[in-house]
Amino acid sequence: MKTTVDLLKIGDKAVITYVDLDKIPLKLLEMGCLPDNDIEIIQIAPFGDPIYINVNNGSHLAIRKETAHDIEVEIRDN
């Protein structure tokens, strides 16, 4: 099922399918937020922003909900 990172819940695992290169900061791309990379939701702040993610079992990142909305993923079975 395709969705965006901002709609995932804690513990969800997915594969990045599309990243809008015009909207995503270069730093996130350099840290692995690229198509075909795995992503896992580690924690979500109390008001839903930011979202703490693990990319490719190595890069731990905190991203804003607004940015997470621009990263499309396909949910994997846990």
PDB file of N, CA, C, O and CB in Angstrom:
ATOM      1  N   MET A   1       0.845  -1.171   0.000  1.00  0.00           N
ATOM      2  CA  MET A   1       0.000   0.000   0.000  1.00  0.00           C
ATOM      3  C   MET A   1       0.897   1.243   0.000  1.00  0.00           C
ATOM      4  O   MET A   1       1.800   1.361   0.828  1.00  0.00           O
ATOM      5  CB  MET A   1      -0.965  -0.007   1.224  1.00  0.00           C
ATOM      6  N   LYS A   2       0.648   2.153  -0.917  1.00  0.00           N
ATOM      7  CA  LYS A   2       1.441   3.379  -0.996  1.00  0.00           C
ATOM      8  C   LYS A   2       0.838   4.467  -0.122  1.00  0.00           C
ATOM      9  O   LYS A   2      -0.380   4.612  -0.023  1.00  0.00           O
ATOM     10  CB  LYS A   2       1.542   3.863  -2.446  1.00  0.00           C
ATOM     11  N   THR A   3       1.731   5.231   0.512  1.00  0.00           N
ATOM     12  CA  THR A   3       1.322   6.315   1.398  1.00  0.00           C
ATOM     13  C   THR A   3       2.497   7.278   1.528  1.00  0.00           C
ATOM     14  O   THR A   3       3.450   7.193   0.754  1.00  0.00           O
ATOM     15  CB  THR A   3       0.870   5.773   2.804  1.00  0.00           C
ATOM     16  N   THR A   4       2.444   8.184   2.486  1.00  0.00           N
ATOM     17  CA  THR A   4       3.563   9.086   2.745  1.00  0.00           C
ATOM     18  C   THR A   4       4.044   8.883   4.181  1.00  0.00           C
ATOM     19  O   THR A   4       3.308   8.351   5.012  1.00  0.00           O
ATOM     20  CB  THR A   4       3.152  10.572   2.502  1.00  0.00           C
ATOM     21  N   VAL A   5       5.255   9.296   4.473  1.00  0.00           N
ATOM     22  CA  VAL A   5       5.866   9.053   5.778  1.00  0.00           C
ATOM     23  C   VAL A   5       5.051   9.681   6.913  1.00  0.00           C
ATOM     24  O   VAL A   5       4.968   9.102   7.996  1.00  0.00           O
ATOM     25  CB  VAL A   5       7.293   9.600   5.798  1.00  0.00           C
ATOM     26  N   ASP A   6       4.457  10.836   6.690  1.00  0.00           N
ATOM     27  CA  ASP A   6       3.710  11.512   7.755  1.00  0.00           C
ATOM     28  C   ASP A   6       2.478  10.737   8.207  1.00  0.00           C
ATOM     29  O   ASP A   6       1.936  11.026   9.274  1.00  0.00           O
ATOM     30  CB  ASP A   6       3.293  12.882   7.293  1.00  0.00           C
ATOM     31  N   LEU A   7       2.022   9.765   7.428  1.00  0.00           N
ATOM     32  CA  LEU A   7       0.835   8.978   7.777  1.00  0.00           C
ATOM     33  C   LEU A   7       1.174   7.652   8.452  1.00  0.00           C
ATOM     34  O   LEU A   7       0.274   6.920   8.866  1.00  0.00           O
ATOM     35  CB  LEU A   7       0.018   8.712   6.539  1.00  0.00           C
ATOM     36  N   LEU A   8       2.467   7.337   8.567  1.00  0.00           N
ATOM     37  CA  LEU A   8       2.870   6.091   9.203  1.00  0.00           C
ATOM     38  C   LEU A   8       2.796   6.200  10.726  1.00  0.00           C
ATOM     39  O   LEU A   8       2.770   7.299  11.281  1.00  0.00           O
ATOM     40  CB  LEU A   8       4.286   5.711   8.770  1.00  0.00           C
ATOM     41  N   LYS A   9       2.761   5.060  11.384  1.00  0.00           N
ATOM     42  CA  LYS A   9       2.695   5.003  12.845  1.00  0.00           C
ATOM     43  C   LYS A   9       4.018   4.439  13.377  1.00  0.00           C
ATOM     44  O   LYS A   9       4.807   3.868  12.624  1.00  0.00           O
ATOM     45  CB  LYS A   9       1.480   4.131  13.321  1.00  0.00           C
ATOM     46  N   ILE A  10       4.246   4.604  14.670  1.00  0.00           N
ATOM     47  CA  ILE A  10       5.464   4.098  15.297  1.00  0.00           C
ATOM     48  C   ILE A  10       5.590   2.589  15.042  1.00  0.00           C
ATOM     49  O   ILE A  10       4.641   1.830  15.234  1.00  0.00           O
ATOM     50  CB  ILE A  10       5.462   4.399  16.824  1.00  0.00           C
ATOM     51  N   GLY A  11       6.777   2.180  14.609  1.00  0.00           N
ATOM     52  CA  GLY A  11       7.044   0.767  14.331  1.00  0.00           C
ATOM     53  C   GLY A  11       6.802   0.361  12.891  1.00  0.00           C
ATOM     54  O   GLY A  11       7.236  -0.713  12.475  1.00  0.00           O
ATOM     55  N   ASP A  12       6.115   1.200  12.116  1.00  0.00           N
ATOM     56  CA  ASP A  12       5.874   0.867  10.713  1.00  0.00           C
ATOM     57  C   ASP A  12       7.181   0.860   9.938  1.00  0.00           C
ATOM     58  O   ASP A  12       8.059   1.694  10.158  1.00  0.00           O
ATOM     59  CB  ASP A  12       4.886   1.860  10.080  1.00  0.00           C
ATOM     60  N   LYS A  13       7.292  -0.100   9.028  1.00  0.00           N
ATOM     61  CA  LYS A  13       8.455  -0.195   8.146  1.00  0.00           C
ATOM     62  C   LYS A  13       7.962  -0.060   6.720  1.00  0.00           C
ATOM     63  O   LYS A  13       6.889  -0.549   6.368  1.00  0.00           O
ATOM     64  CB  LYS A  13       9.233  -1.542   8.352  1.00  0.00           C
ATOM     65  N   ALA A  14       8.764   0.613   5.901  1.00  0.00           N
ATOM     66  CA  ALA A  14       8.361   0.853   4.524  1.00  0.00           C
ATOM     67  C   ALA A  14       9.594   1.011   3.647  1.00  0.00           C
ATOM     68  O   ALA A  14      10.722   1.065   4.137  1.00  0.00           O
ATOM     69  CB  ALA A  14       7.462   2.099   4.425  1.00  0.00           C
ATOM     70  N   VAL A  15       9.357   1.084   2.350  1.00  0.00           N
ATOM     71  CA  VAL A  15      10.407   1.334   1.368  1.00  0.00           C
ATOM     72  C   VAL A  15      10.058   2.638   0.668  1.00  0.00           C
ATOM     73  O   VAL A  15       8.927   2.829   0.221  1.00  0.00           O
ATOM     74  CB  VAL A  15      10.548   0.142   0.340  1.00  0.00           C
ATOM     75  N   ILE A  16      11.025   3.524   0.577  1.00  0.00           N
ATOM     76  CA  ILE A  16      10.794   4.797  -0.102  1.00  0.00           C
ATOM     77  C   ILE A  16      10.617   4.532  -1.594  1.00  0.00           C
ATOM     78  O   ILE A  16      11.447   3.872  -2.219  1.00  0.00           O
ATOM     79  CB  ILE A  16      11.970   5.794   0.152  1.00  0.00           C
ATOM     80  N   THR A  17       9.524   5.055  -2.158  1.00  0.00           N
ATOM     81  CA  THR A  17       9.259   4.855  -3.586  1.00  0.00           C
ATOM     82  C   THR A  17       9.460   6.118  -4.402  1.00  0.00           C
ATOM     83  O   THR A  17       9.780   6.041  -5.589  1.00  0.00           O
ATOM     84  CB  THR A  17       7.853   4.352  -3.782  1.00  0.00           C
ATOM     85  N   TYR A  18       9.278   7.286  -3.783  1.00  0.00           N
ATOM     86  CA  TYR A  18       9.422   8.544  -4.521  1.00  0.00           C
ATOM     87  C   TYR A  18       9.771   9.669  -3.565  1.00  0.00           C
ATOM     88  O   TYR A  18       9.224   9.764  -2.466  1.00  0.00           O
ATOM     89  CB  TYR A  18       8.129   8.880  -5.296  1.00  0.00           C
ATOM     90  N   VAL A  19      10.690  10.517  -3.999  1.00  0.00           N
ATOM     91  CA  VAL A  19      11.082  11.698  -3.235  1.00  0.00           C
ATOM     92  C   VAL A  19      11.056  12.881  -4.197  1.00  0.00           C
ATOM     93  O   VAL A  19      11.681  12.832  -5.256  1.00  0.00           O
ATOM     94  CB  VAL A  19      12.507  11.522  -2.570  1.00  0.00           C
ATOM     95  N   ASP A  20      10.342  13.934  -3.838  1.00  0.00           N
ATOM     96  CA  ASP A  20      10.295  15.140  -4.664  1.00  0.00           C
ATOM     97  C   ASP A  20      11.586  15.926  -4.429  1.00  0.00           C
ATOM     98  O   ASP A  20      11.742  16.587  -3.402  1.00  0.00           O
ATOM     99  CB  ASP A  20       9.027  16.014  -4.331  1.00  0.00           C
ATOM    100  N   LEU A  21      12.494  15.847  -5.376  1.00  0.00           N
ATOM    101  CA  LEU A  21      13.815  16.446  -5.217  1.00  0.00           C
ATOM    102  C   LEU A  21      13.776  17.963  -5.060  1.00  0.00           C
ATOM    103  O   LEU A  21      14.724  18.553  -4.542  1.00  0.00           O
ATOM    104  CB  LEU A  21      14.672  16.091  -6.393  1.00  0.00           C
ATOM    105  N   ASP A  22      12.702  18.596  -5.497  1.00  0.00           N
ATOM    106  CA  ASP A  22      12.586  20.048  -5.364  1.00  0.00           C
ATOM    107  C   ASP A  22      12.142  20.465  -3.968  1.00  0.00           C
ATOM    108  O   ASP A  22      12.335  21.616  -3.576  1.00  0.00           O
ATOM    109  CB  ASP A  22      11.610  20.588  -6.391  1.00  0.00           C
ATOM    110  N   LYS A  23      11.552  19.545  -3.216  1.00  0.00           N
ATOM    111  CA  LYS A  23      11.009  19.885  -1.899  1.00  0.00           C
ATOM    112  C   LYS A  23      11.818  19.335  -0.732  1.00  0.00           C
ATOM    113  O   LYS A  23      11.737  19.868   0.375  1.00  0.00           O
ATOM    114  CB  LYS A  23       9.611  19.385  -1.796  1.00  0.00           C
ATOM    115  N   ILE A  24      12.595  18.281  -0.954  1.00  0.00           N
ATOM    116  CA  ILE A  24      13.349  17.631   0.115  1.00  0.00           C
ATOM    117  C   ILE A  24      14.726  18.286   0.248  1.00  0.00           C
ATOM    118  O   ILE A  24      15.425  18.443  -0.752  1.00  0.00           O
ATOM    119  CB  ILE A  24      13.491  16.107  -0.159  1.00  0.00           C
ATOM    120  N   PRO A  25      15.128  18.670   1.462  1.00  0.00           N
ATOM    121  CA  PRO A  25      16.465  19.263   1.651  1.00  0.00           C
ATOM    122  C   PRO A  25      17.576  18.295   1.233  1.00  0.00           C
ATOM    123  O   PRO A  25      17.478  17.088   1.455  1.00  0.00           O
ATOM    124  CB  PRO A  25      16.661  19.675   3.123  1.00  0.00           C
ATOM    125  N   LEU A  26      18.619  18.835   0.633  1.00  0.00           N
ATOM    126  CA  LEU A  26      19.751  18.039   0.163  1.00  0.00           C
ATOM    127  C   LEU A  26      20.344  17.183   1.278  1.00  0.00           C
ATOM    128  O   LEU A  26      20.761  16.051   1.032  1.00  0.00           O
ATOM    129  CB  LEU A  26      20.824  18.947  -0.417  1.00  0.00           C
ATOM    130  N   LYS A  27      20.385  17.704   2.488  1.00  0.00           N
ATOM    131  CA  LYS A  27      20.959  16.967   3.628  1.00  0.00           C
ATOM    132  C   LYS A  27      20.229  15.639   3.854  1.00  0.00           C
ATOM    133  O   LYS A  27      20.867  14.632   4.157  1.00  0.00           O
ATOM    134  CB  LYS A  27      20.894  17.827   4.912  1.00  0.00           C
ATOM    135  N   LEU A  28      18.898  15.626   3.709  1.00  0.00           N
ATOM    136  CA  LEU A  28      18.148  14.373   3.882  1.00  0.00           C
ATOM    137  C   LEU A  28      18.496  13.379   2.783  1.00  0.00           C
ATOM    138  O   LEU A  28      18.603  12.180   3.038  1.00  0.00           O
ATOM    139  CB  LEU A  28      16.630  14.643   3.886  1.00  0.00           C
ATOM    140  N   LEU A  29      18.671  13.868   1.578  1.00  0.00           N
ATOM    141  CA  LEU A  29      19.055  12.983   0.474  1.00  0.00           C
ATOM    142  C   LEU A  29      20.431  12.387   0.734  1.00  0.00           C
ATOM    143  O   LEU A  29      20.656  11.201   0.493  1.00  0.00           O
ATOM    144  CB  LEU A  29      19.046  13.746  -0.871  1.00  0.00           C
ATOM    145  N   GLU A  30      21.343  13.206   1.221  1.00  0.00           N
ATOM    146  CA  GLU A  30      22.694  12.726   1.522  1.00  0.00           C
ATOM    147  C   GLU A  30      22.704  11.685   2.636  1.00  0.00           C
ATOM    148  O   GLU A  30      23.588  10.830   2.683  1.00  0.00           O
ATOM    149  CB  GLU A  30      23.585  13.891   1.906  1.00  0.00           C
ATOM    150  N   MET A  31      21.719  11.759   3.535  1.00  0.00           N
ATOM    151  CA  MET A  31      21.660  10.820   4.660  1.00  0.00           C
ATOM    152  C   MET A  31      20.826   9.578   4.338  1.00  0.00           C
ATOM    153  O   MET A  31      20.579   8.759   5.224  1.00  0.00           O
ATOM    154  CB  MET A  31      21.088  11.516   5.886  1.00  0.00           C
ATOM    155  N   GLY A  32      20.386   9.427   3.080  1.00  0.00           N
ATOM    156  CA  GLY A  32      19.758   8.180   2.673  1.00  0.00           C
ATOM    157  C   GLY A  32      18.291   8.218   2.345  1.00  0.00           C
ATOM    158  O   GLY A  32      17.723   7.167   2.047  1.00  0.00           O
ATOM    159  N   CYS A  33      17.644   9.353   2.381  1.00  0.00           N
ATOM    160  CA  CYS A  33      16.215   9.429   2.031  1.00  0.00           C
ATOM    161  C   CYS A  33      16.061   9.405   0.517  1.00  0.00           C
ATOM    162  O   CYS A  33      15.715  10.408  -0.106  1.00  0.00           O
ATOM    163  CB  CYS A  33      15.559  10.716   2.624  1.00  0.00           C
ATOM    164  N   LEU A  34      16.323   8.252  -0.053  1.00  0.00           N
ATOM    165  CA  LEU A  34      16.282   8.058  -1.493  1.00  0.00           C
ATOM    166  C   LEU A  34      15.405   6.861  -1.841  1.00  0.00           C
ATOM    167  O   LEU A  34      15.218   5.974  -1.008  1.00  0.00           O
ATOM    168  CB  LEU A  34      17.698   7.869  -2.053  1.00  0.00           C
ATOM    169  N   PRO A  35      14.861   6.819  -3.064  1.00  0.00           N
ATOM    170  CA  PRO A  35      14.042   5.668  -3.474  1.00  0.00           C
ATOM    171  C   PRO A  35      14.774   4.339  -3.288  1.00  0.00           C
ATOM    172  O   PRO A  35      15.989   4.250  -3.461  1.00  0.00           O
ATOM    173  CB  PRO A  35      13.623   5.819  -4.932  1.00  0.00           C
ATOM    174  N   ASP A  36      14.012   3.324  -2.937  1.00  0.00           N
ATOM    175  CA  ASP A  36      14.466   1.943  -2.702  1.00  0.00           C
ATOM    176  C   ASP A  36      15.166   1.740  -1.362  1.00  0.00           C
ATOM    177  O   ASP A  36      15.611   0.629  -1.072  1.00  0.00           O
ATOM    178  CB  ASP A  36      15.396   1.528  -3.802  1.00  0.00           C
ATOM    179  N   ASN A  37      15.275   2.780  -0.537  1.00  0.00           N
ATOM    180  CA  ASN A  37      15.851   2.618   0.799  1.00  0.00           C
ATOM    181  C   ASN A  37      14.755   2.318   1.808  1.00  0.00           C
ATOM    182  O   ASN A  37      13.621   2.779   1.674  1.00  0.00           O
ATOM    183  CB  ASN A  37      16.632   3.879   1.216  1.00  0.00           C
ATOM    184  N   ASP A  38      15.116   1.530   2.828  1.00  0.00           N
ATOM    185  CA  ASP A  38      14.170   1.166   3.888  1.00  0.00           C
ATOM    186  C   ASP A  38      14.028   2.312   4.882  1.00  0.00           C
ATOM    187  O   ASP A  38      14.953   3.096   5.089  1.00  0.00           O
ATOM    188  CB  ASP A  38      14.628  -0.122   4.614  1.00  0.00           C
ATOM    189  N   ILE A  39      12.860   2.388   5.484  1.00  0.00           N
ATOM    190  CA  ILE A  39      12.595   3.415   6.485  1.00  0.00           C
ATOM    191  C   ILE A  39      11.739   2.802   7.589  1.00  0.00           C
ATOM    192  O   ILE A  39      10.863   1.981   7.319  1.00  0.00           O
ATOM    193  CB  ILE A  39      11.888   4.658   5.849  1.00  0.00           C
ATOM    194  N   GLU A  40      11.995   3.202   8.827  1.00  0.00           N
ATOM    195  CA  GLU A  40      11.207   2.738   9.973  1.00  0.00           C
ATOM    196  C   GLU A  40      10.895   3.941  10.854  1.00  0.00           C
ATOM    197  O   GLU A  40      11.759   4.786  11.088  1.00  0.00           O
ATOM    198  CB  GLU A  40      11.969   1.628  10.785  1.00  0.00           C
ATOM    199  N   ILE A  41       9.666   4.016  11.338  1.00  0.00           N
ATOM    200  CA  ILE A  41       9.270   5.094  12.231  1.00  0.00           C
ATOM    201  C   ILE A  41       9.654   4.692  13.651  1.00  0.00           C
ATOM    202  O   ILE A  41       9.169   3.688  14.173  1.00  0.00           O
ATOM    203  CB  ILE A  41       7.737   5.396  12.119  1.00  0.00           C
ATOM    204  N   ILE A  42      10.528   5.484  14.270  1.00  0.00           N
ATOM    205  CA  ILE A  42      11.019   5.192  15.613  1.00  0.00           C
ATOM    206  C   ILE A  42      10.166   5.884  16.670  1.00  0.00           C
ATOM    207  O   ILE A  42       9.779   5.270  17.664  1.00  0.00           O
ATOM    208  CB  ILE A  42      12.481   5.623  15.751  1.00  0.00           C
ATOM    209  N   GLN A  43       9.876   7.162  16.452  1.00  0.00           N
ATOM    210  CA  GLN A  43       9.126   7.931  17.444  1.00  0.00           C
ATOM    211  C   GLN A  43       8.454   9.109  16.758  1.00  0.00           C
ATOM    212  O   GLN A  43       8.935   9.611  15.742  1.00  0.00           O
ATOM    213  CB  GLN A  43      10.051   8.419  18.591  1.00  0.00           C
ATOM    214  N   ILE A  44       7.331   9.545  17.330  1.00  0.00           N
ATOM    215  CA  ILE A  44       6.622  10.724  16.847  1.00  0.00           C
ATOM    216  C   ILE A  44       6.406  11.644  18.037  1.00  0.00           C
ATOM    217  O   ILE A  44       5.928  11.209  19.084  1.00  0.00           O
ATOM    218  CB  ILE A  44       5.260  10.344  16.161  1.00  0.00           C
ATOM    219  N   ALA A  45       6.755  12.910  17.879  1.00  0.00           N
ATOM    220  CA  ALA A  45       6.612  13.888  18.959  1.00  0.00           C
ATOM    221  C   ALA A  45       5.141  14.011  19.365  1.00  0.00           C
ATOM    222  O   ALA A  45       4.257  13.681  18.575  1.00  0.00           O
ATOM    223  CB  ALA A  45       7.173  15.269  18.526  1.00  0.00           C
ATOM    224  N   PRO A  46       4.870  14.480  20.583  1.00  0.00           N
ATOM    225  CA  PRO A  46       3.498  14.542  21.105  1.00  0.00           C
ATOM    226  C   PRO A  46       2.480  15.232  20.197  1.00  0.00           C
ATOM    227  O   PRO A  46       1.330  14.799  20.133  1.00  0.00           O
ATOM    228  CB  PRO A  46       3.512  15.240  22.408  1.00  0.00           C
ATOM    229  N   PHE A  47       2.869  16.277  19.507  1.00  0.00           N
ATOM    230  CA  PHE A  47       1.927  16.954  18.618  1.00  0.00           C
ATOM    231  C   PHE A  47       2.113  16.535  17.162  1.00  0.00           C
ATOM    232  O   PHE A  47       1.617  17.201  16.253  1.00  0.00           O
ATOM    233  CB  PHE A  47       2.082  18.461  18.743  1.00  0.00           C
ATOM    234  N   GLY A  48       2.829  15.432  16.940  1.00  0.00           N
ATOM    235  CA  GLY A  48       2.993  14.869  15.610  1.00  0.00           C
ATOM    236  C   GLY A  48       4.126  15.459  14.791  1.00  0.00           C
ATOM    237  O   GLY A  48       4.291  15.105  13.623  1.00  0.00           O
ATOM    238  N   ASP A  49       4.909  16.350  15.378  1.00  0.00           N
ATOM    239  CA  ASP A  49       5.974  17.001  14.634  1.00  0.00           C
ATOM    240  C   ASP A  49       7.122  17.318  15.577  1.00  0.00           C
ATOM    241  O   ASP A  49       6.880  18.038  16.546  1.00  0.00           O
ATOM    242  CB  ASP A  49       5.463  18.282  13.940  1.00  0.00           C
ATOM    243  N   PRO A  50       8.342  16.850  15.387  1.00  0.00           N
ATOM    244  CA  PRO A  50       8.847  16.104  14.242  1.00  0.00           C
ATOM    245  C   PRO A  50       8.617  14.596  14.363  1.00  0.00           C
ATOM    246  O   PRO A  50       8.093  14.097  15.358  1.00  0.00           O
ATOM    247  CB  PRO A  50      10.317  16.377  14.069  1.00  0.00           C
ATOM    248  N   ILE A  51       9.030  13.900  13.309  1.00  0.00           N
ATOM    249  CA  ILE A  51       8.946  12.445  13.231  1.00  0.00           C
ATOM    250  C   ILE A  51      10.385  11.917  13.215  1.00  0.00           C
ATOM    251  O   ILE A  51      11.210  12.367  12.420  1.00  0.00           O
ATOM    252  CB  ILE A  51       8.132  11.970  11.949  1.00  0.00           C
ATOM    253  N   TYR A  52      10.675  10.964  14.098  1.00  0.00           N
ATOM    254  CA  TYR A  52      12.019  10.397  14.218  1.00  0.00           C
ATOM    255  C   TYR A  52      12.049   9.097  13.429  1.00  0.00           C
ATOM    256  O   TYR A  52      11.283   8.178  13.719  1.00  0.00           O
ATOM    257  CB  TYR A  52      12.415  10.159  15.720  1.00  0.00           C
ATOM    258  N   ILE A  53      12.932   9.012  12.428  1.00  0.00           N
ATOM    259  CA  ILE A  53      12.976   7.853  11.544  1.00  0.00           C
ATOM    260  C   ILE A  53      14.363   7.221  11.517  1.00  0.00           C
ATOM    261  O   ILE A  53      15.362   7.848  11.872  1.00  0.00           O
ATOM    262  CB  ILE A  53      12.557   8.251  10.136  1.00  0.00           C
ATOM    263  N   ASN A  54      14.395   5.971  11.090  1.00  0.00           N
ATOM    264  CA  ASN A  54      15.629   5.231  10.870  1.00  0.00           C
ATOM    265  C   ASN A  54      15.651   4.860   9.388  1.00  0.00           C
ATOM    266  O   ASN A  54      14.753   4.171   8.904  1.00  0.00           O
ATOM    267  CB  ASN A  54      15.727   3.947  11.804  1.00  0.00           C
ATOM    268  N   VAL A  55      16.675   5.317   8.671  1.00  0.00           N
ATOM    269  CA  VAL A  55      16.792   5.029   7.249  1.00  0.00           C
ATOM    270  C   VAL A  55      17.907   4.013   7.047  1.00  0.00           C
ATOM    271  O   VAL A  55      19.034   4.214   7.499  1.00  0.00           O
ATOM    272  CB  VAL A  55      17.065   6.326   6.433  1.00  0.00           C
ATOM    273  N   ASN A  56      17.584   2.921   6.365  1.00  0.00           N
ATOM    274  CA  ASN A  56      18.555   1.854   6.067  1.00  0.00           C
ATOM    275  C   ASN A  56      19.264   1.322   7.298  1.00  0.00           C
ATOM    276  O   ASN A  56      20.448   0.991   7.236  1.00  0.00           O
ATOM    277  CB  ASN A  56      19.582   2.356   5.092  1.00  0.00           C
ATOM    278  N   ASN A  57      18.564   1.236   8.408  1.00  0.00           N
ATOM    279  CA  ASN A  57      19.130   0.710   9.648  1.00  0.00           C
ATOM    280  C   ASN A  57      20.452   1.365  10.013  1.00  0.00           C
ATOM    281  O   ASN A  57      21.397   0.686  10.417  1.00  0.00           O
ATOM    282  CB  ASN A  57      19.322  -0.779   9.534  1.00  0.00           C
ATOM    283  N   GLY A  58      20.518   2.673   9.872  1.00  0.00           N
ATOM    284  CA  GLY A  58      21.769   3.332  10.211  1.00  0.00           C
ATOM    285  C   GLY A  58      21.639   4.828  10.441  1.00  0.00           C
ATOM    286  O   GLY A  58      22.208   5.354  11.397  1.00  0.00           O
ATOM    287  N   SER A  59      20.914   5.513   9.596  1.00  0.00           N
ATOM    288  CA  SER A  59      20.760   6.958   9.736  1.00  0.00           C
ATOM    289  C   SER A  59      19.501   7.278  10.529  1.00  0.00           C
ATOM    290  O   SER A  59      18.387   7.009  10.078  1.00  0.00           O
ATOM    291  CB  SER A  59      20.713   7.636   8.354  1.00  0.00           C
ATOM    292  N   HIS A  60      19.682   7.846  11.694  1.00  0.00           N
ATOM    293  CA  HIS A  60      18.548   8.257  12.529  1.00  0.00           C
ATOM    294  C   HIS A  60      18.328   9.741  12.298  1.00  0.00           C
ATOM    295  O   HIS A  60      19.221  10.556  12.530  1.00  0.00           O
ATOM    296  CB  HIS A  60      18.801   7.948  14.055  1.00  0.00           C
ATOM    297  N   LEU A  61      17.127  10.087  11.838  1.00  0.00           N
ATOM    298  CA  LEU A  61      16.827  11.461  11.467  1.00  0.00           C
ATOM    299  C   LEU A  61      15.522  11.927  12.097  1.00  0.00           C
ATOM    300  O   LEU A  61      14.594  11.138  12.281  1.00  0.00           O
ATOM    301  CB  LEU A  61      16.756  11.599   9.952  1.00  0.00           C
ATOM    302  N   ALA A  62      15.459  13.191  12.420  1.00  0.00           N
ATOM    303  CA  ALA A  62      14.207  13.816  12.844  1.00  0.00           C
ATOM    304  C   ALA A  62      13.798  14.740  11.708  1.00  0.00           C
ATOM    305  O   ALA A  62      14.543  15.646  11.336  1.00  0.00           O
ATOM    306  CB  ALA A  62      14.359  14.601  14.224  1.00  0.00           C
ATOM    307  N   ILE A  63      12.608  14.506  11.158  1.00  0.00           N
ATOM    308  CA  ILE A  63      12.134  15.330  10.051  1.00  0.00           C
ATOM    309  C   ILE A  63      10.790  15.956  10.386  1.00  0.00           C
ATOM    310  O   ILE A  63       9.999  15.400  11.147  1.00  0.00           O
ATOM    311  CB  ILE A  63      12.027  14.500   8.769  1.00  0.00           C
ATOM    312  N   ARG A  64      10.553  17.111   9.809  1.00  0.00           N
ATOM    313  CA  ARG A  64       9.290  17.800  10.030  1.00  0.00           C
ATOM    314  C   ARG A  64       8.161  17.070   9.307  1.00  0.00           C
ATOM    315  O   ARG A  64       8.387  16.427   8.282  1.00  0.00           O
ATOM    316  CB  ARG A  64       9.378  19.263   9.557  1.00  0.00           C
ATOM    317  N   LYS A  65       6.966  17.169   9.836  1.00  0.00           N
ATOM    318  CA  LYS A  65       5.808  16.521   9.241  1.00  0.00           C
ATOM    319  C   LYS A  65       5.597  17.016   7.812  1.00  0.00           C
ATOM    320  O   LYS A  65       5.226  16.245   6.927  1.00  0.00           O
ATOM    321  CB  LYS A  65       4.553  16.777  10.089  1.00  0.00           C
ATOM    322  N   GLU A  66       5.834  18.291   7.601  1.00  0.00           N
ATOM    323  CA  GLU A  66       5.696  18.891   6.272  1.00  0.00           C
ATOM    324  C   GLU A  66       6.627  18.217   5.265  1.00  0.00           C
ATOM    325  O   GLU A  66       6.234  17.959   4.127  1.00  0.00           O
ATOM    326  CB  GLU A  66       5.988  20.398   6.333  1.00  0.00           C
ATOM    327  N   THR A  67       7.848  17.936   5.680  1.00  0.00           N
ATOM    328  CA  THR A  67       8.819  17.253   4.821  1.00  0.00           C
ATOM    329  C   THR A  67       8.440  15.789   4.640  1.00  0.00           C
ATOM    330  O   THR A  67       8.553  15.248   3.540  1.00  0.00           O
ATOM    331  CB  THR A  67      10.236  17.365   5.409  1.00  0.00           C
ATOM    332  N   ALA A  68       7.994  15.152   5.709  1.00  0.00           N
ATOM    333  CA  ALA A  68       7.598  13.743   5.651  1.00  0.00           C
ATOM    334  C   ALA A  68       6.461  13.519   4.664  1.00  0.00           C
ATOM    335  O   ALA A  68       6.343  12.443   4.078  1.00  0.00           O
ATOM    336  CB  ALA A  68       7.186  13.252   7.034  1.00  0.00           C
ATOM    337  N   HIS A  69       5.632  14.529   4.483  1.00  0.00           N
ATOM    338  CA  HIS A  69       4.505  14.428   3.548  1.00  0.00           C
ATOM    339  C   HIS A  69       4.991  14.336   2.096  1.00  0.00           C
ATOM    340  O   HIS A  69       4.258  13.858   1.230  1.00  0.00           O
ATOM    341  CB  HIS A  69       3.568  15.638   3.714  1.00  0.00           C
ATOM    342  N   ASP A  70       6.210  14.787   1.828  1.00  0.00           N
ATOM    343  CA  ASP A  70       6.762  14.770   0.473  1.00  0.00           C
ATOM    344  C   ASP A  70       7.562  13.515   0.158  1.00  0.00           C
ATOM    345  O   ASP A  70       8.155  13.413  -0.916  1.00  0.00           O
ATOM    346  CB  ASP A  70       7.631  15.969   0.269  1.00  0.00           C
ATOM    347  N   ILE A  71       7.587  12.552   1.087  1.00  0.00           N
ATOM    348  CA  ILE A  71       8.303  11.285   0.867  1.00  0.00           C
ATOM    349  C   ILE A  71       7.280  10.162   0.760  1.00  0.00           C
ATOM    350  O   ILE A  71       6.643   9.798   1.749  1.00  0.00           O
ATOM    351  CB  ILE A  71       9.328  10.997   2.023  1.00  0.00           C
ATOM    352  N   GLU A  72       7.124   9.613  -0.445  1.00  0.00           N
ATOM    353  CA  GLU A  72       6.169   8.530  -0.667  1.00  0.00           C
ATOM    354  C   GLU A  72       6.833   7.189  -0.363  1.00  0.00           C
ATOM    355  O   GLU A  72       7.995   6.965  -0.703  1.00  0.00           O
ATOM    356  CB  GLU A  72       5.632   8.557  -2.124  1.00  0.00           C
ATOM    357  N   VAL A  73       6.084   6.313   0.275  1.00  0.00           N
ATOM    358  CA  VAL A  73       6.604   4.998   0.650  1.00  0.00           C
ATOM    359  C   VAL A  73       5.579   3.906   0.352  1.00  0.00           C
ATOM    360  O   VAL A  73       4.395   4.172   0.148  1.00  0.00           O
ATOM    361  CB  VAL A  73       6.986   4.974   2.142  1.00  0.00           C
ATOM    362  N   GLU A  74       6.068   2.688   0.334  1.00  0.00           N
ATOM    363  CA  GLU A  74       5.200   1.517   0.244  1.00  0.00           C
ATOM    364  C   GLU A  74       5.428   0.701   1.511  1.00  0.00           C
ATOM    365  O   GLU A  74       6.549   0.279   1.796  1.00  0.00           O
ATOM    366  CB  GLU A  74       5.491   0.663  -1.060  1.00  0.00           C
ATOM    367  N   ILE A  75       4.359   0.486   2.266  1.00  0.00           N
ATOM    368  CA  ILE A  75       4.454  -0.219   3.541  1.00  0.00           C
ATOM    369  C   ILE A  75       4.819  -1.680   3.317  1.00  0.00           C
ATOM    370  O   ILE A  75       4.271  -2.352   2.443  1.00  0.00           O
ATOM    371  CB  ILE A  75       3.133  -0.112   4.315  1.00  0.00           C
ATOM    372  N   ARG A  76       5.765  -2.157   4.136  1.00  0.00           N
ATOM    373  CA  ARG A  76       6.166  -3.562   4.104  1.00  0.00           C
ATOM    374  C   ARG A  76       5.461  -4.302   5.225  1.00  0.00           C
ATOM    375  O   ARG A  76       5.084  -3.710   6.236  1.00  0.00           O
ATOM    376  CB  ARG A  76       7.707  -3.711   4.229  1.00  0.00           C
ATOM    377  N   ASP A  77       5.290  -5.585   5.038  1.00  0.00           N
ATOM    378  CA  ASP A  77       4.762  -6.422   6.107  1.00  0.00           C
ATOM    379  C   ASP A  77       5.849  -6.579   7.157  1.00  0.00           C
ATOM    380  O   ASP A  77       6.991  -6.899   6.829  1.00  0.00           O
ATOM    381  CB  ASP A  77       4.290  -7.812   5.568  1.00  0.00           C
ATOM    382  N   ASN A  78       5.499  -6.354   8.427  1.00  0.00           N
ATOM    383  CA  ASN A  78       6.495  -6.435   9.522  1.00  0.00           C
ATOM    384  C   ASN A  78       6.906  -7.829   9.801  1.00  0.00           C
ATOM    385  O   ASN A  78       7.730  -8.065  10.685  1.00  0.00           O
ATOM    386  CB  ASN A  78       5.962  -5.827  10.783  1.00  0.00           C
TER     387      ASN A  78
END
